[in-house]
């Protein structure tokens, strides 16, 4: 085996090893997270879980509405500030007869 083959083999082995370790860590963390979530769900009554989800959904809807109001305000503000600029540009482009 020459030097190029050894370099390719070492590179492939190191990349494969790194990917294997990365996927093993990800698998371990994901399985641990699933077990924690299952314990949380099994410990709570379904009614409380549904009530908590509804509360979270209502809070999320409120935040989305605030974002929409802010977007409307910004679009009105930009439109109002651009209108005087458009009037000034149109006035300056008008050629007067001589």
N, CA, C and O atoms as a DFTB+ gen file, in Angstrom:
392 C
 N C O
     1  1       0.853      -1.169       0.000
     2  2       0.000       0.000       0.000
     3  2       0.905       1.240       0.000
     4  3       1.799       1.386       0.833
     5  1       0.643       2.101      -0.942
     6  2       1.475       3.297      -1.035
     7  2       0.903       4.414      -0.159
     8  3      -0.111       4.229       0.514
     9  1       1.550       5.549      -0.174
    10  2       1.189       6.654       0.723
    11  2      -0.194       7.226       0.411
    12  3      -0.925       7.595       1.330
    13  1      -0.567       7.306      -0.872
    14  2      -1.879       7.853      -1.258
    15  2      -2.993       6.952      -0.744
    16  3      -3.987       7.438      -0.204
    17  1      -2.834       5.637      -0.909
    18  2      -3.853       4.702      -0.424
    19  2      -3.996       4.789       1.091
    20  3      -5.110       4.731       1.612
    21  1      -2.889       4.928       1.794
    22  2      -2.940       5.042       3.247
    23  2      -3.638       6.326       3.661
    24  3      -4.400       6.335       4.628
    25  1      -3.383       7.411       2.936
    26  2      -4.032       8.687       3.243
    27  2      -5.536       8.621       3.001
    28  3      -6.317       9.102       3.821
    29  1      -5.941       8.032       1.892
    30  2      -7.370       7.883       1.584
    31  2      -8.032       6.997       2.626
    32  3      -9.115       7.322       3.113
    33  1      -7.398       5.877       2.976
    34  2      -7.957       4.970       3.972
    35  2      -8.104       5.670       5.321
    36  3      -9.134       5.530       5.981
    37  1      -7.091       6.417       5.733
    38  2      -7.145       7.128       7.009
    39  2      -8.231       8.195       7.002
    40  3      -8.940       8.368       7.993
    41  1      -8.362       8.905       5.896
    42  2      -9.385       9.944       5.786
    43  2     -10.785       9.341       5.858
    44  3     -11.646       9.829       6.588
    45  1     -10.997       8.279       5.094
    46  2     -12.318       7.624       5.104
    47  2     -12.621       7.060       6.474
    48  3     -13.748       7.175       6.955
    49  1     -11.642       6.456       7.107
    50  2     -11.847       5.895       8.437
    51  2     -12.159       6.982       9.457
    52  3     -13.031       6.796      10.306
    53  1     -11.467       8.104       9.389
    54  2     -11.727       9.174      10.355
    55  2     -13.093       9.820      10.132
    56  3     -13.788      10.143      11.095
    57  1     -13.486      10.013       8.867
    58  2     -14.813      10.580       8.581
    59  2     -15.901       9.621       9.032
    60  3     -16.881      10.040       9.648
    61  1     -15.741       8.344       8.732
    62  2     -16.738       7.347       9.144
    63  2     -16.828       7.261      10.663
    64  3     -17.922       7.165      11.219
    65  1     -15.689       7.296      11.327
    66  2     -15.692       7.251      12.791
    67  2     -16.365       8.464      13.398
    68  3     -17.131       8.345      14.355
    69  1     -16.081       9.629      12.843
    70  2     -16.703      10.862      13.343
    71  2     -18.211      10.821      13.158
    72  3     -18.958      11.183      14.066
    73  1     -18.665      10.382      11.986
    74  2     -20.111      10.280      11.749
    75  2     -20.757       9.264      12.676
    76  3     -21.857       9.502      13.175
    77  1     -20.100       8.143      12.917
    78  2     -20.651       7.122      13.810
    79  2     -20.802       7.661      15.226
    80  3     -21.830       7.444      15.867
    81  1     -19.783       8.362      15.717
    82  2     -19.853       8.933      17.066
    83  2     -20.937       9.999      17.137
    84  3     -21.672      10.066      18.122
    85  1     -21.048      10.833      16.109
    86  2     -22.065      11.886      16.085
    87  2     -23.464      11.285      16.113
    88  3     -24.316      11.732      16.880
    89  1     -23.706      10.271      15.279
    90  2     -25.030       9.644      15.260
    91  2     -25.313       8.901      16.563
    92  3     -26.461       8.868      17.008
    93  1     -24.302       8.309      17.181
    94  2     -24.512       7.618      18.455
    95  2     -24.907       8.607      19.548
    96  3     -25.815       8.342      20.336
    97  1     -24.223       9.742      19.591
    98  2     -24.568      10.761      20.587
    99  2     -25.978      11.293      20.330
   100  3     -26.757      11.462      21.268
   101  1     -26.306      11.556      19.073
   102  2     -27.651      12.032      18.728
   103  2     -28.719      11.022      19.101
   104  3     -29.768      11.385      19.633
   105  1     -28.453       9.755      18.822
   106  2     -29.422       8.698      19.149
   107  2     -29.623       8.614      20.660
   108  3     -30.752       8.490      21.136
   109  1     -28.532       8.682      21.404
   110  2     -28.624       8.605      22.863
   111  2     -29.422       9.776      23.419
   112  3     -30.310       9.587      24.250
   113  1     -29.110      10.983      22.963
   114  2     -29.814      12.163      23.471
   115  2     -31.287      12.150      23.075
   116  3     -32.145      12.535      23.869
   117  1     -31.589      11.709      21.845
   118  2     -32.982      11.669      21.400
   119  2     -33.774      10.642      22.199
   120  3     -34.903      10.913      22.606
   121  1     -33.201       9.476      22.427
   122  2     -33.925       8.456      23.195
   123  2     -34.136       8.907      24.632
   124  3     -35.190       8.650      25.213
   125  1     -33.145       9.576      25.210
   126  2     -33.307      10.091      26.574
   127  2     -34.392      11.166      26.619
   128  3     -35.188      11.210      27.558
   129  1     -34.424      12.034      25.602
   130  2     -35.444      13.083      25.558
   131  2     -36.836      12.484      25.408
   132  3     -37.784      12.955      26.036
   133  1     -36.969      11.440      24.573
   134  2     -38.264      10.784      24.400
   135  2     -38.718      10.160      25.710
   136  3     -39.890      10.262      26.071
   137  1     -37.794       9.508      26.431
   138  2     -38.172       8.928      27.728
   139  2     -38.636      10.006      28.707
   140  3     -39.614       9.808      29.428
   141  1     -37.941      11.143      28.735
   142  2     -38.348      12.238      29.623
   143  2     -39.729      12.774      29.254
   144  3     -40.555      13.035      30.128
   145  1     -39.968      12.934      27.968
   146  2     -41.276      13.434      27.532
   147  2     -42.379      12.430      27.824
   148  3     -43.482      12.820      28.207
   149  1     -42.100      11.145      27.650
   150  2     -43.110      10.132      27.968
   151  2     -43.434      10.131      29.454
   152  3     -44.592       9.963      29.835
   153  1     -42.418      10.317      30.300
   154  2     -42.676      10.396      31.738
   155  2     -43.521      11.610      32.083
   156  3     -44.400      11.526      32.940
   157  1     -43.266      12.747      31.425
   158  2     -44.046      13.953      31.689
   159  2     -45.491      13.768      31.259
   160  3     -46.410      14.166      31.974
   161  1     -45.697      13.164      30.094
   162  2     -47.057      12.986      29.588
   163  2     -47.799      11.942      30.408
   164  3     -48.975      12.129      30.722
   165  1     -47.140      10.853      30.759
   166  2     -47.820       9.809      31.522
   167  2     -48.120      10.261      32.943
   168  3     -49.067       9.769      33.556
   169  1     -47.330      11.194      33.479
   170  2     -47.559      11.682      34.828
   171  2     -48.714      12.666      34.919
   172  3     -49.320      12.811      35.981
   173  1     -49.026      13.346      33.818
   174  2     -50.097      14.342      33.836
   175  2     -51.384      13.723      33.321
   176  3     -51.374      12.829      32.476
   177  1     -52.480      14.216      33.848
   178  2     -53.783      13.756      33.382
   179  2     -54.038      14.330      31.988
   180  3     -53.574      15.428      31.680
   181  1     -54.773      13.597      31.141
   182  2     -55.029      14.094      29.787
   183  2     -55.759      15.439      29.778
   184  3     -55.512      16.275      28.908
   185  1     -56.647      15.644      30.735
   186  2     -57.391      16.906      30.777
   187  2     -56.462      18.088      31.036
   188  3     -56.612      19.145      30.424
   189  1     -55.513      17.909      31.932
   190  2     -54.595      19.004      32.217
   191  2     -53.663      19.256      31.037
   192  3     -53.285      20.396      30.764
   193  1     -53.298      18.185      30.344
   194  2     -52.438      18.345      29.172
   195  2     -53.163      19.105      28.074
   196  3     -52.587      19.987      27.438
   197  1     -54.422      18.764      27.851
   198  2     -55.215      19.461      26.836
   199  2     -55.427      20.919      27.239
   200  3     -55.343      21.815      26.399
   201  1     -55.700      21.157      28.511
   202  2     -55.888      22.530      28.983
   203  2     -54.598      23.335      28.820
   204  3     -54.638      24.505      28.441
   205  1     -53.464      22.712      29.105
   206  2     -52.191      23.394      28.944
   207  2     -51.932      23.703      27.471
   208  3     -51.454      24.791      27.147
   209  1     -52.238      22.767      26.578
   210  2     -52.076      23.006      25.145
   211  2     -52.981      24.137      24.661
   212  3     -52.559      24.974      23.864
   213  1     -54.220      24.162      25.142
   214  2     -55.133      25.241      24.756
   215  2     -54.626      26.595      25.243
   216  3     -54.712      27.588      24.520
   217  1     -54.103      26.638      26.454
   218  2     -53.549      27.885      26.982
   219  2     -52.348      28.347      26.165
   220  3     -52.215      29.533      25.862
   221  1     -51.477      27.409      25.810
   222  2     -50.322      27.754      24.988
   223  2     -50.746      28.246      23.608
   224  3     -50.156      29.178      23.063
   225  1     -51.767      27.615      23.053
   226  2     -52.260      28.025      21.740
   227  2     -52.873      29.422      21.790
   228  3     -52.688      30.216      20.868
   229  1     -53.595      29.721      22.854
   230  2     -54.184      31.052      23.001
   231  2     -53.091      32.116      23.149
   232  3     -53.193      33.198      22.570
   233  1     -52.060      31.810      23.916
   234  2     -50.948      32.758      24.072
   235  2     -50.230      32.960      22.747
   236  3     -49.842      34.080      22.415
   237  1     -50.050      31.889      21.993
   238  2     -49.405      31.987      20.690
   239  2     -50.240      32.830      19.731
   240  3     -49.694      33.641      18.984
   241  1     -51.557      32.645      19.746
   242  2     -52.432      33.432      18.885
   243  2     -52.360      34.919      19.253
   244  3     -52.394      35.786      18.380
   245  1     -52.262      35.194      20.528
   246  2     -52.149      36.594      20.971
   247  2     -50.843      37.221      20.474
   248  3     -50.833      38.366      20.023
   249  1     -49.765      36.481      20.555
   250  2     -48.481      36.996      20.067
   251  2     -48.493      37.212      18.562
   252  3     -47.938      38.191      18.064
   253  1     -49.123      36.301      17.844
   254  2     -49.218      36.460      16.388
   255  2     -50.042      37.695      16.042
   256  3     -49.711      38.419      15.104
   257  1     -51.102      37.934      16.786
   258  2     -51.918      39.125      16.550
   259  2     -51.123      40.396      16.827
   260  3     -51.243      41.373      16.088
   261  1     -50.311      40.392      17.884
   262  2     -49.461      41.552      18.171
   263  2     -48.453      41.786      17.046
   264  3     -48.192      42.927      16.664
   265  1     -47.891      40.701      16.523
   266  2     -46.956      40.830      15.399
   267  2     -47.642      41.390      14.164
   268  3     -47.070      42.218      13.456
   269  1     -48.868      40.942      13.901
   270  2     -49.607      41.436      12.740
   271  2     -49.926      42.929      12.902
   272  3     -49.823      43.697      11.946
   273  1     -50.311      43.328      14.108
   274  2     -50.575      44.750      14.354
   275  2     -49.315      45.583      14.169
   276  3     -49.366      46.671      13.594
   277  1     -48.204      45.087      14.644
   278  2     -46.942      45.797      14.455
   279  2     -46.569      45.902      12.986
   280  3     -46.063      46.935      12.548
   281  1     -46.813      44.846      12.221
   282  2     -46.526      44.872      10.790
   283  2     -47.421      45.875      10.068
   284  3     -46.961      46.601       9.187
   285  1     -48.696      45.915      10.440
   286  2     -49.606      46.898       9.838
   287  2     -49.148      48.325      10.148
   288  3     -49.157      49.191       9.274
   289  1     -48.751      48.556      11.397
   290  2     -48.284      49.883      11.780
   291  2     -47.052      50.282      10.972
   292  3     -46.966      51.406      10.476
   293  1     -46.098      49.356      10.843
   294  2     -44.885      49.670      10.093
   295  2     -45.170      49.924       8.622
   296  3     -44.565      50.814       8.023
   297  1     -46.075      49.165       8.033
   298  2     -46.386      49.384       6.618
   299  2     -47.081      50.736       6.425
   300  3     -46.805      51.426       5.444
   301  1     -47.977      51.128       7.341
   302  2     -48.610      52.447       7.251
   303  2     -47.572      53.550       7.407
   304  3     -47.600      54.545       6.683
   305  1     -46.667      53.371       8.344
   306  2     -45.631      54.369       8.592
   307  2     -44.728      54.537       7.368
   308  3     -44.415      55.663       6.981
   309  1     -44.319      53.451       6.773
   310  2     -43.462      53.531       5.591
   311  2     -44.209      54.169       4.436
   312  3     -43.640      54.979       3.703
   313  1     -45.476      53.816       4.264
   314  2     -46.275      54.389       3.181
   315  2     -46.437      55.892       3.362
   316  3     -46.320      56.650       2.399
   317  1     -46.707      56.330       4.595
   318  2     -46.875      57.759       4.855
   319  2     -45.580      58.529       4.623
   320  3     -45.616      59.670       4.163
   321  1     -44.451      57.930       4.932
   322  2     -43.176      58.627       4.748
   323  2     -42.746      58.641       3.289
   324  3     -42.015      59.536       2.867
   325  1     -43.191      57.660       2.520
   326  2     -42.821      57.626       1.103
   327  2     -43.677      58.560       0.258
   328  3     -43.216      59.029      -0.782
   329  1     -44.906      58.844       0.673
   330  2     -45.784      59.700      -0.119
   331  2     -45.217      61.101      -0.327
   332  3     -45.252      61.571      -1.464
   333  1     -44.699      61.804       0.677
   334  2     -44.105      63.127       0.416
   335  2     -42.899      63.029      -0.521
   336  3     -42.682      63.933      -1.328
   337  1     -42.135      61.986      -0.436
   338  2     -40.998      61.827      -1.334
   339  2     -41.452      61.667      -2.775
   340  3     -40.834      62.220      -3.685
   341  1     -42.517      60.925      -2.991
   342  2     -43.038      60.732      -4.340
   343  2     -43.568      62.039      -4.917
   344  3     -43.397      62.320      -6.103
   345  1     -44.214      62.837      -4.063
   346  2     -44.737      64.128      -4.523
   347  2     -43.580      65.035      -4.897
   348  3     -43.645      65.716      -5.920
   349  1     -42.536      65.064      -4.108
   350  2     -41.379      65.912      -4.407
   351  2     -40.696      65.462      -5.694
   352  3     -40.284      66.303      -6.494
   353  1     -40.568      64.171      -5.908
   354  2     -39.919      63.680      -7.114
   355  2     -40.749      63.993      -8.332
   356  3     -40.201      64.377      -9.366
   357  1     -42.064      63.840      -8.241
   358  2     -42.903      64.116      -9.402
   359  2     -42.910      65.609      -9.728
   360  3     -42.982      65.986     -10.898
   361  1     -42.836      66.452      -8.714
   362  2     -42.826      67.899      -8.950
   363  2     -41.499      68.294      -9.598
   364  3     -41.496      69.137     -10.496
   365  1     -40.405      67.732      -9.189
   366  2     -39.114      68.117      -9.732
   367  2     -38.930      67.611     -11.167
   368  3     -38.117      68.171     -11.904
   369  1     -39.634      66.605     -11.571
   370  2     -39.502      66.060     -12.921
   371  2     -40.334      66.815     -13.943
   372  3     -40.132      66.629     -15.143
   373  1     -41.252      67.651     -13.518
   374  2     -42.115      68.368     -14.441
   375  2     -41.292      69.470     -15.110
   376  3     -40.657      70.287     -14.444
   377  1     -41.320      69.468     -16.434
   378  2     -40.559      70.478     -17.166
   379  2     -41.474      71.673     -17.446
   380  3     -42.610      71.503     -17.887
   381  1     -40.987      72.840     -17.196
   382  2     -41.775      74.032     -17.450
   383  2     -41.535      74.496     -18.898
   384  3     -40.408      74.440     -19.389
   385  1     -42.590      74.948     -19.572
   386  2     -42.413      75.410     -20.963
   387  2     -41.659      76.730     -20.982
   388  3     -41.761      77.519     -20.043
   389  1     -40.906      76.973     -22.043
   390  2     -40.119      78.204     -22.147
   391  2     -40.620      79.074     -23.230
   392  3     -40.073      80.153     -23.457
